[in-house]
Amino acid sequence: MLACSLIFFVTTNFAVWAWSGLYSADMTGLIQCYAMGLPFLKYTIAGDLFWAAVLFGGAWLVQRLTARTGALAS
């Protein structure tokens, strides 16, 4: 999940730098764009980890309850 969050951060900030016109079209503008996006990275990582835990934990719980219910019904 951490790799996914970082890939998202790198690609979306690069796209903002390349096509928005908010930053200068040089290395300084690219670095500034990534620096301005850093405060949002921690929330992206936290959200991705939270929802991965909810979804994969929920799927595991459903499988476990289904297996237990199936064993009880037999």
C-alpha positions, 0 to 999 in steps of 0.5 A: 500500500505504501508503494501505491501511495508513493506512485500516486503521489509522484505521478499526480504531482508530476502531472500538476507540474507538467500541465497546470501552469502553476509552477515554472517549467524547470527543475525548481518548479518540479521540486516546488510542486513536490514540496507543496504536495508533501503535507497531503502525502501523510493523509494519502498513506493513512487513508490507503492503509485504513481502507486496505485494512477495512476491505481486506479485513472485512473480506477475511472476516466474511470468509471466516464467518462463512466457513464457520457457518458452513461447518456448523450447517454440515 
